[in-house]
């Protein structure tokens, strides 16, 4: 998207204002593919002439464009479809409350169908609620920090009930929207019974907020995991300033044997584990109190003792 103001950038996608997509659609001819998702979670795709939808897209939302195809992070089309698969599952799980718990947002309505994504040529877009500040950019007070923690825990409980995992929880994947806190980026999410085995390119999540046991079962030895963890920590300008990540890593490694005997146990609660680490690190960064009432039951599940 030439000339558009980048609001947020990740490994697999770039977020823009929807006005930039609207401008781009005015400059092309031919057909585009519209993607709708019904309330039962069924994805519906159809081609229409771009002239039919000009002027329909909501100008007060965001669009995420999928970029950077390579062997490590996957093909652009596949990443786009993976995110849509996450969307359809979440729409089925949350129903009419999907906007309350996520940033999933229709871009416009076409012939009675809510349109969540659009594709033309090698360009793949999904629509998002207009939220711009992820939690690593927020200066929390104790009150707002407690609110954030409670809201994300409530989402995780709903996902657990439906045996669904976000699978990539980290500060840059939690966003503030008008005083509400929501998880974003569902491209790596999956239903628990369907976890795919594989190496780094599969659905394993990030190294900083996952237990090394998760990667051990997909071919990455503990010593290699420590090396990658150290590299990622070095390049994370916020986390490398904290004392807790290295201390937590030492404690976490000591729970390796327990989890090695309880493989499924970790996958079942891995979102909670990642969120516990986020909670601890954000608390230290903002010099706030950790909610042990919230965090201790999570760490107990993994035989991790901090006190």
VEXPAPA-551851 format. One record per residue: residue in one letter; x, y, z of N, C-alpha, C in turn. Coordinates in steps of 0.001 Angstrom, whole numbers, padded with zeros to 6 digits, always signed. Example, Ala and Ser with C-alpha at 12.3 -4.5 7.8 and 13.67 -1.06 7.14 Angstrom:
a+013190-005690+007800+012300-004500+007800+013200-003300+007800/s+012850-002250+007080+013670-001060+007140+012900+000030+007870/
END
This chain:
x+000858-001181+000000+000000+000000+000000+000895+001232+000000/x+001108+001811-001137+002044+002911-001275+001501+004177-000633/x+002366+004819+000187+002006+006104+000755+001144+006047+001991/x+000696+004875+002398-000149+004769+003577+000647+004915+004866/x+000030+005484+005879+000696+005624+007179+000607+004311+007938/x+001757+003752+008267+001789+002495+008998+001454+002741+010460/x+000414+002065+010955-000005+002213+012340+000683+001187+013225/x+000855+000000+012689+001525-001064+013438+002131-002044+012434/x+003271-002634+012798+003931-003578+011912+004338-004819+012684/x+004052-005976+012121+004474-007238+012703+005265-008026+011682/x+005629-009267+012041+006396-010098+011122+005595-010445+009875/x+004286-010598+010036+003479-011115+008936+002506-010100+008349/x+002348-008957+009003+001367-008010+008513+001650-006578+008924/x+001053-005658+008173+001170-004224+008440-000237-003663+008546/x-000468-002825+009558-001793-002265+009799-001842-000811+009323/x-002902-000505+008547-003126+000830+008021-004543+001290+008368/x-004792+002567+008142-006158+003070+008195-006898+002570+006960/x-008167+002282+007107-008946+001758+005974-009009+002746+004808/x-008795+004029+005086-008831+005032+004019-007745+004765+002977/x-006633+004168+003415-005556+003846+002471-005975+002732+001515/x-006745+001760+002027-007272+000708+001152-008313+001282+000200/x-009144+002156+000707-010170+002792-000130-009515+003517-001298/x-008422+004219-001008-007691+004938-002052-007108+003970-003073/x-006561+002846-002587-005967+001863-003484-007008+001239-004402/x-008192+000967-003869-009252+000355-004678-009742+001283-005783/x-009577+002574-005603-009970+003537-006634-009013+003506-007820/x-007827+002935-007593-006788+002947-008616-006697+001641-009404/x-007558+000673-009076-007513-000610-009785-008836-000876-010487/x-008802-001783-011448-010006-002223-012161-010110-003740-012060/x-011248-004267-012447-011421-005714-012446-012132-006215-011210/x-011933-007501-010929-012660-008132-009835-011801-008273-008582/x-012471-008268-007433-011836-008522-006147-012608-009647-005473/x-011948-010322-004540-012598-011402-003797-013013-010868-002426/x-014287-010999-002106-014801-010603-000794-014948-011842+000075/x-014612-011702+001353-014694-012828+002285-015669-012488+003398/x-016691-013314+003525-017678-013171+004582-017625-014393+005488/x-018085-014234+006712-018163-015353+007660-019542-015309+008315/x-020287-016400+008200-021617-016392+008810-021535-016737+010298/x-022656-016698+010993-022666-016883+012441-022301-018302+012866/x-022366-019243+011922-021964-020617+012218-020478-020849+011976/x-019785-019765+011577-018349-019877+011355-017974-020388+009982/x-018860-020275+009015-018562-020728+007659-018022-019566+006832/x-016870-019790+006169-016267-018766+005325-016887-018819+003934/x-017315-017656+003451-017945-017551+002135-017144-016555+001309/x-016697-016987+000109-015911-016128-000761-016640-015920-002081/x-016514-014714-002619-017150-014426-003899-016460-013280-004613/x-016410-013353-005957-015787-012306-006749-016825-011270-007170/x-016443-010002-007079-017302-008913-007533-016430-007883-008236/x-017057-007076-009064-016324-005996-009703-016013-004924-008658/x-014783-004438-008660-014357-003470-007649-015248-002225-007650/x-015834-001892-008802-016686-000712-008880-017910-000836-007965/x-018337-002088-007702-019534-002313-006886-019328-001956-005416/x-018078-002005-004952-017847-001807-003517-017178-000476-003188/x-016835+000286-004212-016249+001599-003941-017239+002455-003161/x-016776+003035-002098-017639+003861-001252-018328+003108-000137/x-018171+001781-000102-018839+000984+000932-018013+000805+002201/x-016701+000803+002091-015841+000463+003239-015900+001537+004310/x-016048+001109+005545-016070+001999+006703-014726+002727+006811/x-014763+004044+006893-013531+004833+006964-012966+004924+008376/x-013701+004435+009347-013283+004575+010746-012798+003255+011348/x-012222+002413+010503-011659+001152+010982-010238+001011+010433/x-009605-000104+010744-008251-000376+010264-008258-001588+009340/x-007188-001727+008563-006996-002920+007737-005601-003474+008003/x-005510-004793+008014-004214-005445+008147-003875-006085+006810/x-002733-005698+006251-002266-006276+005004-001195-007313+005312/x-001350-008498+004757-000391-009576+005000+000789-009436+004043/x+001987-009532+004602+003206-009296+003827+004270-010327+004192/x+005427-010217+003543+006640-010959+003923+006521-012474+003817/x+006259-012995+002650+006274-014446+002462+007707-014962+002501/x+007961-015976+003304+009240-016693+003258+009084-018016+004001/x+010106-018841+003959+010026-020196+004518+009866-020188+006034/x+010322-019101+006697+010269-019056+008150+008876-018695+008651/x+008304-017621+008101+007015-017162+008627+005829-017577+007768/x+006098-018247+006655+005006-018774+005857+004632-017889+004671/x+003808-018436+003784+003355-017705+002613+002261-016715+003000/x+002249-015582+002298+001270-014531+002588-000159-015054+002533/x-000490-015789+001486-001842-016324+001323-002198-017265+002467/x-001253-018114+002856-001509-019057+003945-001725-018330+005266/x-000922-017306+005532-001081-016541+006769-002429-015827+006803/x-002841-015312+005661-004152-014665+005531-005272-015667+005829/x-005185-016847+005223-006213-017870+005445-006209-018383+006880/x-005030-018473+007485-004951-018892+008884-005652-017895+009795/x-005469-016610+009501-006136-015578+010309-007654-015666+010122/x-008094-015887+008900-009525-016030+008638-010096-017242+009370/x-009326-018323+009422-009775-019506+010160-009934-019189+011642/x-009025-018349+012166-009172-017893+013542-010426-017054+013705/x-010673-016181+012745-011870-015343+012775-013138-016178+012833/x-013222-017189+011952-014457-017973+011875-014696-018740+013170/x-013624-019220+013801-013772-019937+015058-014225-018994+016168/x-013646-017797+016191-013993-016833+017233-015418-016320+017079/x-015853-016129+015848-017233-015711+015593-018203-016782+016086/x-017818-018031+015906-018652-019131+016381-018634-019213+017912/x-017467-018969+018527-017332-019057+019987-018048-017905+020687/x-017794-016676+020231-018298-015494+020931-019651-015009+020424/x-020035-015418+019222-021322-014997+018695-021449-013490+018604/x-022531-012961+019125-022774-011512+019077-021816-010718+019941/x-021059-011401+020806-020097-010718+021680-018688-010690+021103/x-018533-011074+019839-017199-011144+019259-016508-009781+019277/x-017271-008708+019099-016697-007359+019130-016310-006916+020525/x-016920-007528+021524-016598-007198+022917-015255-007787+023328/x-014952-008976+022834-013746-009676+023269-012591-009603+022279/x-012847-009227+021030-011805-009200+020006-011914-007911+019190/x-010944-007693+018304-010988-006540+017394-011566-006923+016033/x-012160-008100+015947-012792-008521+014692-013902-007543+014324/x-013864-007062+013111-014817-006033+012686-015097-006180+011198/x-016362-006138+010822-016685-006168+009399-016303-004827+008772/x-015815-004887+007531-015428-003651+006845-016601-002950+006202/x-017574-003754+005791-018792-003220+005200-019762-004383+005003/x-020969-004068+004595-021984-005090+004329-022277-005096+002830/x-022174-006281+002236-022428-006408+000801-023545-007428+000592/x-024668-006945+000086-025835-007799-000165-026206-008635+001054/x-026216-007983+002212-026637-008629+003450-025560-009434+004158/x-024347-009478+003587-023271-010257+004191-022200-009338+004787/x-021785-009643+006016-020693-008903+006643-019374-009311+005986/x-018608-008330+005514-017345-008607+004825-016184-008361+005786/x-015406-009428+006023-014290-009360+006975-012923-009295+006298/x-012857-009607+005018-011585-009577+004315-011772-009349+002838/x-010677-008966+002176-010722-008704+000738-009380-009084+000128/x-009434-009599-001094-008219-010033-001788-008292-009639-003257/x-007192-009098-003768-007055-008859-005206-005582-009013-005563/x-005321-009855-006568-003936-010158-006928-003213-010797-005749/x-002054-010260-005417-001280-010753-004279-001510-009929-003020/x-002602-009190-002993-002924-008324-001856-004015-008970-001006/x-003729-009142+000272-004658-009801+001193-004877-008905+002414/x-006148-008566+002669-006482-007661+003760-007573-008256+004652/x-007494-007958+005938-008610-008188+006844-008933-006874+007534/x-010171-006746+007995-010614-005524+008655-010530-005684+010179/x-010250-004562+010858-010078-004563+012312-010748-003349+012937/x-011140-003514+014178-011602-002370+014963-010455-001371+015085/x-010792-000087+015157-009759+000949+015216-009196+001078+016628/x-008134+000335+016892-007406+000377+018158-005930+000472+017794/x-005190+001363+018425-003836+001611+017960-002742+001379+018989/x-003054+001216+020269-002002+001161+021289-001951-000212+021955/x-000868-000956+021676-000660-002233+022351-000065-001980+023732/x-000137-002985+024622+000110-002714+026043+001559-002369+026375/x+002520-002728+025514+003892-002347+025825+004107-000841+025658/x+003114-000161+025044+003201+001287+024840+002375+002064+025869/x+001779+001349+026811+000890+001981+027794+001607+002177+029120/x+001435+003341+029704+001919+003605+031066+000773+003273+032029/x+000813+002064+032593-000274+001587+033437-000235+002202+034832/x-001429+002433+035360-001585+002643+036794-001959+001287+037387/x-001944+001162+038705-002333-000116+039302-003767-000470+038947/x-004632+000552+038906-006039+000319+038590-006211-000180+037157/x-005566+000473+036202-005718+000055+034801-005028-001289+034550/x-003934-001555+035272-003236-002831+035148-004111-003977+035652/x-004773-003759+036768-005670-004783+037315-006838-005038+036368/x-007352-003964+035760-008456-004096+034812-008006-004890+033590/x-006845-004567+033064-006287-005290+031921-006146-006780+032227/x-005591-007099+033381-005359-008498+033753-006670-009261+033868/x-007649-008658+034481-008954-009307+034668-009641-009559+033326/x-009570-008572+032431-010262-008705+031150-009640-009802+030286/x-008322-009873+030247-007676-010903+029431-007919-012279+030034/x-007905-012378+031349-008200-013661+031992-009601-014126+031654/x-010548-013213+031583-011926-013580+031237-011999-014157+029818/x-011237-013564+028887-011200-014075+027519-010592-015473+027497/x-009506-015662+028244-008835-016967+028268-009743-018054+028827/x-010581-017708+029780-011507-018679+030351-012544-019128+029316/x-013013-018176+028497-013959-018531+027438-013283-019430+026409/x-012050-019087+026046-011314-019901+025078-011056-021300+025628/x-010683-021382+026918-010432-022690+027537-011689-023557+027498/x-012813-022955+027793-014080-023688+027781-014361-024278+026407/x-013911-023569+025361-014146-024024+023991-012943-024746+023389/x-011958-025067+024243-010745-025791+023830-010077-025120+022636/x-009934-023811+022754-009297-023033+021684-008175-022189+022274/x-007043-022104+021551-005873-021381+022028-005499-020245+021088/x-005143-019115+021676-004610-018006+020884-003227-018361+020362/x-002383-018893+021249-001100-019505+020891+000032-018524+020605/x-000191-017233+020763+000903-016281+020552+000714-015051+021438/x+000439-015294+022706+000194-014189+023632+001507-013520+024014/x+001557-012213+023831+002703-011375+024163+002200-009929+024199/x+002963-008996+024754+002469-007618+024881+002029-006982+023563/x+002724-007273+022467+002354-006674+021182+001099-007280+020580/x+000569-008350+021200-000679-008964+020733-001842-008719+021694/x-001675-007729+022561-002767-007297+023440-002915-005795+023258/x-004117-005352+022942-004322-003958+022565-005410-003316+023409/x-005306-001999+023571-006316-001244+024319-007260-000564+023334/x-008545-000762+023538-009571-000184+022663-010603+000541+023515/x-010501+001851+023572-011477+002652+024319-011667+002145+025751/x-010555+001880+026421-010612+001433+027804-010790-000056+027988/x-010948-000805+026883-011072-002254+026928-009770-002888+026425/x-009463-004077+026908-008235-004760+026492-008594-006057+025752/x-007968-006246+024590-008341-007366+023732-007100-008035+023143/x-007235-009337+022875-006188-010064+022164-006320-009808+020667/x-005188-009692+019980-005190-009510+018535-004271-010551+017891/x-004266-010596+016571-003425-011501+015781-003724-012970+016096/x-004714-013517+015414-005170-014890+015656-004659-015858+014600/x-003654-015459+013839-003157-016293+012744-002607-017631+013232/x-002086-017675+014466-001488-018907+014984-002431-019681+015903/x-003653-019225+016028-004601-019874+016931-005050-021222+016385/x-005540-022082+017255-005988-023407+016824-006859-024065+017885/x-007633-025041+017467-008397-025869+018395-007444-026858+019039/x-007552-027042+020326-006578-027825+021076-006331-029224+020528/x-007356-029993+020150-007087-031357+019647-006368-031386+018303/x-006235-030210+017647-005686-030191+016293-004296-029573+016218/x-003555-029509+017338-002211-028947+017296-001344-029703+016285/x-000692-028950+015429+000140-029535+014379+001572-029662+014873/x+002147-030849+014701+003542-031038+015057+004420-030454+013960/x+005602-030008+014350+006508-029463+013354+007620-028656+013970/x+008330-027909+013156+009462-027127+013638+009028-025678+013828/x+009941-024752+013813+009688-023347+014142+008627-022713+013248/x+008513-023189+011992+007584-022556+011055+006141-022929+011351/x+005902-023916+012209+004530-024303+012522+003982-023512+013705/x+002847-023926+014218+002141-023107+015194+002690-023278+016605/x+003886-022779+016829+004533-022946+018125+004565-021672+018958/x+004210-020527+018385+004231-019296+019149+005631-018737+019310/x+005798-017789+020235+007073-017121+020423+007889-017761+021543/x+009181-017485+021584+010072-018109+022560+010068-017391+023905/x+009831-016085+023918+009923-015322+025159+008775-015599+026118/x+007626-016009+025583+006447-016167+026430+005893-017590+026402/x+006725-018545+026055+006314-019943+026086+007336-020784+026829/x+006877-021832+027441+007771-022748+028139+008595-023522+027109/x+009896-023769+027364+010729-024504+026400+010221-025905+026084/x+009379-026480+026948+008849-027814+026697+008023-027839+025420/x+007383-026707+025105+006537-026634+023917+007362-026849+022649/x+008543-026278+022618+009406-026392+021444+010202-027688+021464/x+010423-028230+022644+011137-029498+022781+010389-030608+022041/x+009056-030591+022148+008249-031621+021499+008141-031427+019989/x+008577-030274+019506+008539-030040+018058+009937-029981+017467/x+010922-030540+018186+012244-030732+017605+013337-029784+018034/x+013076-028892+018981+014086-027918+019398+014614-028284+020784/x+015864-028752+020901+016438-029121+022196+016505-027924+023144/x+016573-028203+024434+016577-027157+025451+017728-026184+025250/x+018913-026681+024910+020072-025804+024746+019889-024837+023572/x+019253-025319+022491+018975-024455+021344+017907-023430+021711/x+016927-023877+022472+015869-022976+022932+016454-021826+023750/x+017406-022138+024637+018040-021105+025455+018757-020080+024580/x+019400-020563+023526+020116-019671+022613+019149-018729+021904/x+018058-019292+021373+017067-018470+020671+016405-017500+021642/x+016118-017971+022852+015527-017109+023880+016437-015904+024137/x+017737-016174+024284+018689-015100+024545+018754-014092+023417/x+018686-014584+022173+018720-013695+021016+017469-012829+020966/x+016295-013449+021172+015048-012684+021154+015017-011657+022290/x+015529-012042+023456+015575-011121+024591+016482-009938+024284/x+017583-010196+023616+018532-009143+023260+017902-008102+022346/x+017027-008569+021438+016427-007654+020473+015108-007047+020950/x+014645-007441+022133+013436-006838+022703+013860-005716+023651/x+013779-004480+023178+014320-003341+023925+013629-003118+025268/x+012388-003563+025399+011678-003402+026675+012055-004494+027660/x+012019-005747+027205+012280-006867+028115+013722-006942+028593/x+014664-006544+027753+016070-006674+028144+016449-005721+029281/x+015591-004743+029560+015849-003819+030662+015359-004371+032000/x+014566-005448+031952+013950-005987+033154+014821-007055+033804/x+014606-007258+035096+015325-008297+035836+014565-009627+035810/x+013243-009552+035737+012420-010757+035889+012559-011786+034767/x+012781-011409+033478+012842-012452+032439+013914-013512+032669/x+015132-013110+033006+016196-014090+033222+015944-014919+034478/x+015413-014274+035513+015083-015005+036735+013967-016006+036483/x+012929-015574+035765+011823-016464+035445+012293-017621+034567/x+013201-017334+033640+013693-018391+032764+014383-019488+033575/x+015155-019103+034563+015828-020080+035415+014825-020946+036166/x+013788-020309+036697+012754-021036+037439+011973-021956+036507/x+011658-021444+035313+010894-022206+034331+011645-023465+033908/x+012948-023317+033675+013746-024472+033260+013694-025594+034289/x+013555-025212+035551+013514-026215+036619+012223-027032+036606/x+011214-026566+035872+009937-027291+035796+009882-028192+034567/x+010979-028256+033826+011022-029002+032566+010672-030479+032774/x+011257-031103+033801+011039-032537+034042+009576-032833+034337/x+008942-031979+035146+007529-032167+035476+006673-032134+034220/x+006914-031139+033358+006102-031011+032155+006430-032082+031122/x+007644-032586+031161+008013-033649+030242+007214-034924+030519/x+006700-035028+031729+005883-036174+032110+004385-035878+031967/x+004081-034616+031614+002679-034185+031485+002524-033335+030222/x+002819-033930+029074+002879-033196+027815+001593-032426+027512/x+000479-033108+027516-000782-032472+027138-001152-031360+028113/x-000719-031507+029353-001022-030539+030408-000578-029137+029994/x+000635-029031+029413+001132-027708+029040+000303-027100+027923/x+000069-027870+026866-000701-027325+025743-002073-026842+026197/x-002673-027548+027106-004007-027201+027584-004040-025824+028240/x-002955-025468+028934-002928-024212+029689-001858-023240+029186/x-001353-023448+027982-000227-022644+027509-000557-021160+027356/x-001801-020817+026996-002179-019403+026913-002108-018747+028287/x-002553-019466+029310-002476-018934+030671-001019-018710+031073/x-000169-019669+030729+001249-019567+031070+001864-018322+030440/x+001620-018119+029145+002164-016957+028445+001642-015671+029067/x+000348-015660+029411-000213-014452+030009+000381-014180+031395/x+000673-015221+032166+001298-015034+033477+002633-014318+033325/x+003414-014689+032324+004697-014024+032082+004491-012577+031654/x+003520-012343+030774+003202-010971+030364+002842-010133+031593/x+002003-010686+032444+001561-009989+033658+002763-009606+034531/x+003666-010538+034745+004837-010300+035599+005753-009238+034994/x+005991-009328+033692+006920-008389+033052+006334-006980+032969/x+005043-006877+032640+004412-005558+032559+004349-004916+033947/x+004139-005721+034974+004126-005199+036343+005489-004601+036692/x+006566-005326+036386+007901-004799+036687+008190-003531+035889/x+007844-003554+034610+008109-002392+033752+007443-001124+034279/x+006243-001275+034841+005489-000117+035318+005573+000068+036835/x+006419-000749+037480+006616-000662+038931+005296-000832+039685/x+004580-001909+039322+003272-002177+039909+003288-003506+040666/x+002252-003730+041450+002130-004964+042216+001598-006090+041343/x+002224-007245+041450+001737-008438+040766+000526-008983+041510/x-000476-009427+040758-001649-010036+041381-001367-011518+041602/x-000838-011847+042785-000512-013247+043067-001754-014120+043130/x-002861-013524+043499-004124-014267+043518-004483-014749+042107/x-004074-013970+041117-004342-014306+039728-003276-015243+039166/x-002020-014952+039464-000892-015619+038817-000509-016941+039476/x-000558-017008+040795-000102-018217+041488-000842-019485+041050/x-002177-019472+040913-002872-020694+040446-002411-021147+039059/x-002019-020184+038205-001526-020544+036870-000183-021249+036980/x+000742-020650+037715+002084-021221+037833+002067-022549+038588/x+001133-022689+039519+001006-023965+040249+000710-025125+039301/x-000031-024835+038227-000367-025889+037259+000886-026458+036593/x+001950-025662+036574+003191-026070+035909+004294-026423+036914/x+003884-026555+038181+004828-026900+039241+005939-025840+039362/x+005565-024590+039146+006509-023463+039244+006246-022714+040539/x+007269-022593+041374+007135-021920+042658+008042-020697+042665/x+007433-019535+042889+008214-018300+042939+008581-017907+044353/x+007857-018425+045325+008097-018056+046714+008450-019303+047506/
END
